[in-house]
Amino acid sequence: MTLHRITVSLTSPLGTPLVGPTLFGLICQTMCEKEGEAALVDWLGEPERIWRISDAFPTGWLPRPLVTPRPLRPEEFDLVKERKKRPWIHRNTWMKNRASWSDSDLPDESFMNDPACNRRQAHNVVHRHGRGTLETGGLFFVEDDWRFAGPDNDMDLYVESDDRPGRVRDIIEAVGERGYGRDISTGRGRFEVSGIFSDPELIMLPGARRRMSLSRGVLTCATMHDALWRIEPHLGRAGPELTLTGVSPFKRPVLLTRPGCTYTPGGSGVAGRWVSDIHAERPEIGLNGFHLAIPFSEASQ
């Protein structure tokens, strides 16, 4: 497979963060519309062809890897505590230090805080019996993600695929045109693809002993040894194409590892798996729990 780095530019704020499993569901929906349901079923039936996909990261940054804890000197406590709040590591820093990774001696500018720019939006509660909005208690609030909305705040999305770059770009662009996530009917979740690049350097490191996942994936003990991870629940929803026909929008929650999970590869299979049986009424609905992982080695302690 080829690793593609896709740069996307938001043209509106996000109602839902750009995370890999949700984005993959919209990719499948787009493929179904463009190429037909039979082609999509054939594609999903071959696990080695299914795209490995990351979350979207700030351009030029990668998630900070989880590494083996080491003994700390008293003067290091405050520094380590502060850096735990800064989840992004600069890509150039990663490339220079990944053969013997230790973030204890890296300069502060190598780390970045998660840009926080959420804005609360008021919504009316609609009366369930068709009487308009409620007169009392008729407002609720949700937060929109404005972190990357703007011309200078692009994001990088990584896709590992054996498809040609043009096809990958066309499908991602189609998702951005139709909208992603919550409140697309009011203009949220639009983005454009400003570039797609082959990125072989990121997945090539001879002699690397560990891998860092850029995805939200499933732990597979046979292929992921000595794993370090943080777990986050994924609460998926079925799209309007199904729910408007009376199907429940709710999928079963799934626990996935967050980007930055690290492990030692083992066995002959791939890391992660396809997750099935996540919808009570539609057994064919699944979730992409495969890992897109890049190599590195931890420094000797």
C-alpha positions in Angstrom: 0.0 0.0 0.0 1.0 3.6 -0.6 0.8 6.2 2.2 -0.9 9.4 1.0 -0.8 12.7 2.9 -3.9 14.7 2.1 -4.1 18.4 3.0 -7.6 19.6 3.6 -8.8 23.2 4.2 -12.0 23.8 6.1 -14.5 26.1 4.5 -16.9 26.0 7.5 -16.6 25.0 11.2 -16.9 21.4 12.2 -19.9 20.1 14.1 -18.1 16.8 14.6 -14.3 16.3 14.9 -12.6 14.8 11.8 -11.9 11.3 13.1 -11.0 8.3 11.0 -13.9 5.9 11.7 -16.6 8.5 11.0 -14.8 9.7 7.9 -14.4 6.1 6.6 -18.2 5.6 6.9 -18.8 8.6 4.6 -16.1 7.3 2.3 -18.0 4.1 2.0 -21.2 6.0 1.4 -19.6 8.0 -1.4 -18.1 4.9 -3.0 -21.5 3.3 -3.0 -23.1 6.3 -4.7 -20.3 6.6 -7.3 -19.5 2.9 -8.1 -22.5 0.9 -6.8 -23.3 -1.2 -3.8 -21.8 -4.4 -5.3 -18.4 -2.8 -5.8 -18.4 -1.5 -2.2 -19.3 -5.0 -0.8 -16.5 -6.5 -2.9 -14.0 -3.9 -1.6 -15.0 -4.4 2.1 -14.8 -8.2 1.6 -11.0 -7.9 1.1 -9.4 -6.6 4.3 -6.0 -6.1 2.6 -7.6 -3.5 0.3 -9.5 -1.5 2.9 -8.0 1.9 3.5 -6.1 2.5 6.7 -7.1 6.1 7.7 -5.9 8.5 10.3 -7.7 11.3 12.1 -7.1 14.8 10.7 -4.1 16.5 12.4 -2.9 20.2 12.2 -0.7 20.5 9.2 2.9 19.7 10.0 2.1 18.0 13.3 1.7 14.4 14.5 0.3 12.9 17.7 2.8 12.6 20.5 3.6 8.8 20.9 3.0 7.0 24.2 6.4 5.6 25.3 7.6 3.4 28.2 7.6 5.4 31.4 11.1 6.1 32.8 12.3 7.2 36.2 12.2 11.0 36.6 14.5 13.3 38.4 12.6 15.7 40.8 13.4 18.7 38.6 11.7 17.0 35.6 8.3 16.6 37.2 6.8 19.9 36.2 8.2 19.7 32.6 6.7 16.2 32.1 3.4 17.2 33.6 3.2 20.3 31.3 4.1 18.3 28.2 1.4 15.7 28.8 -1.1 18.5 28.1 0.5 19.2 24.7 -0.6 16.3 22.4 1.1 17.3 19.1 4.7 16.8 18.1 6.2 18.6 15.1 6.7 16.4 12.1 10.3 17.6 11.5 11.1 16.8 15.1 9.6 13.3 14.7 11.6 12.6 11.5 14.9 13.7 13.1 14.5 11.7 16.4 12.3 8.7 15.6 15.2 6.3 15.4 15.9 6.8 19.1 12.8 8.5 20.5 12.8 10.3 23.8 10.9 13.5 24.2 12.6 14.5 27.5 15.4 16.5 25.8 13.4 18.1 23.0 12.9 21.9 22.9 9.5 23.3 23.9 8.7 24.5 20.4 8.6 20.8 19.3 5.3 20.5 21.1 1.9 22.1 20.6 -1.2 22.5 22.7 -4.5 21.4 21.1 -5.9 24.7 19.7 -9.1 25.3 21.7 -11.6 27.4 19.8 -15.0 26.0 20.4 -18.1 28.2 20.2 -21.4 27.5 21.8 -24.4 27.7 19.5 -28.0 27.9 20.7 -30.7 25.6 19.2 -34.4 25.5 19.7 -36.1 22.4 21.0 -38.9 21.4 18.6 -42.3 20.4 20.2 -42.8 16.7 19.5 -46.5 17.1 18.7 -45.9 19.7 15.9 -46.6 22.9 17.8 -43.4 24.7 16.9 -40.8 25.4 19.5 -41.2 25.2 23.3 -42.1 28.4 25.1 -40.1 27.5 28.3 -37.0 25.5 28.4 -36.8 25.6 24.6 -33.1 26.1 24.1 -30.2 23.8 24.2 -26.5 24.5 23.4 -23.9 22.6 21.4 -20.3 23.4 20.7 -18.9 23.9 17.2 -15.2 23.2 16.5 -13.7 26.4 15.0 -10.1 25.4 15.7 -9.1 25.0 12.0 -11.6 27.2 10.3 -9.6 29.7 8.3 -7.2 30.0 5.4 -4.0 29.4 7.5 -5.3 26.4 9.4 -5.1 23.4 7.2 -5.2 19.8 8.4 -3.3 16.7 7.3 -5.2 13.4 6.7 -3.2 10.2 6.1 -4.6 7.4 4.0 -2.8 4.1 3.3 -4.3 2.6 0.1 -3.4 0.7 -3.0 -5.7 2.9 -5.1 -4.4 5.6 -7.4 -4.0 9.0 -5.9 -6.6 10.5 -8.2 -9.3 8.2 -6.9 -8.4 8.8 -3.3 -8.5 12.6 -3.8 -11.9 12.4 -5.7 -13.6 10.5 -2.9 -12.2 12.7 -0.1 -13.2 15.8 -2.1 -16.8 14.4 -2.6 -17.1 13.9 1.2 -16.0 17.5 1.8 -18.5 18.8 -0.7 -21.5 17.0 0.8 -20.5 17.8 4.3 -19.1 15.9 7.3 -20.7 15.2 10.6 -23.4 17.1 12.6 -25.4 20.0 11.2 -24.3 19.7 7.5 -27.8 21.0 6.6 -26.8 24.3 8.1 -23.4 24.5 6.4 -21.2 22.7 8.9 -18.4 20.3 8.0 -17.4 21.5 4.5 -13.8 21.2 3.4 -11.7 21.2 0.3 -8.6 19.1 -0.7 -5.7 21.4 -1.4 -3.2 18.7 -2.1 -2.4 15.0 -2.0 1.2 13.7 -1.7 2.9 10.3 -1.6 4.7 10.1 1.8 7.0 7.0 1.7 9.5 8.5 4.1 7.1 8.4 7.0 6.6 4.6 6.8 10.2 3.7 6.1 12.7 3.2 8.9 14.9 0.1 8.7 15.5 -1.6 12.0 12.6 0.1 13.8 11.3 -1.9 16.7 8.0 -0.1 17.5 5.0 1.4 15.7 2.9 4.5 16.4 -0.7 4.4 15.2 -2.2 7.5 13.6 -5.7 5.9 13.7 -8.5 5.1 16.1 -8.3 1.4 16.1 -8.9 -1.9 17.8 -6.2 -3.7 19.9 -5.3 -7.1 18.5 -3.1 -9.0 20.9 -1.7 -11.4 18.2 -0.2 -8.5 16.2 0.3 -5.7 18.7 2.7 -6.7 21.5 3.5 -4.5 24.5 1.0 -1.9 23.5 0.6 1.5 25.2 -2.7 3.2 24.6 -5.5 5.5 25.7 -9.0 4.4 25.1 -11.9 6.5 23.9 -15.5 5.5 23.2 -16.7 5.9 19.7 -20.4 6.6 19.4 -21.3 6.1 15.8 -24.5 7.0 14.0 -26.2 5.7 10.9 -26.6 8.2 8.1 -29.9 9.7 6.9 -30.0 7.3 3.9 -31.0 4.6 6.5 -32.6 6.5 9.3 -35.1 8.2 7.1 -36.4 4.7 6.2 -37.2 4.0 9.9 -33.9 2.4 10.9 -32.5 3.4 14.3 -29.7 5.9 14.0 -27.8 4.5 17.0 -24.9 2.1 16.6 -23.4 0.2 19.6 -20.6 2.1 21.3 -17.1 0.8 20.5 -13.9 1.4 22.5 -11.0 2.4 20.3 -7.4 3.4 20.9 -6.6 7.1 20.3 -3.9 8.2 17.9 -0.5 8.0 19.5 -1.0 4.3 20.6 2.3 2.5 20.3 3.2 -1.2 20.0 5.7 -3.8 18.9 4.5 -5.5 15.8 4.2 -9.3 15.9 2.8 -12.1 13.8 1.9 -12.0 10.2 -1.4 -10.2 10.3 -2.3 -6.5 10.2 -2.8 -4.4 13.3 -6.5 -3.9 14.2 -9.5 -5.5 12.6 -12.9 -4.9 11.0 -15.5 -4.6 13.7 -18.9 -6.1 12.9 -22.2 -6.4 14.7 -22.4 -2.8 15.8 -26.0 -2.1 14.7 -29.0 -4.0 16.0 -31.0 -3.9 12.8 -28.4 -3.8 10.1 -25.7 -6.5 10.6 -23.8 -5.5 7.5 -22.8 -2.2 9.1 -19.3 -2.3 10.4 -16.4 -0.1 11.6 -12.9 0.3 10.3 -10.7 -0.6 13.3 -7.4 -1.1 11.3 -4.3 0.9 12.3 -2.3 3.1 10.0 1.0 2.9 11.9 4.4 4.4 11.3 7.8 3.0 12.6 10.1 4.3 15.3 12.3 3.0 18.1 12.4 4.2 21.7 15.7 5.4 23.1 17.4 3.0 25.5 16.9 3.8 29.2 
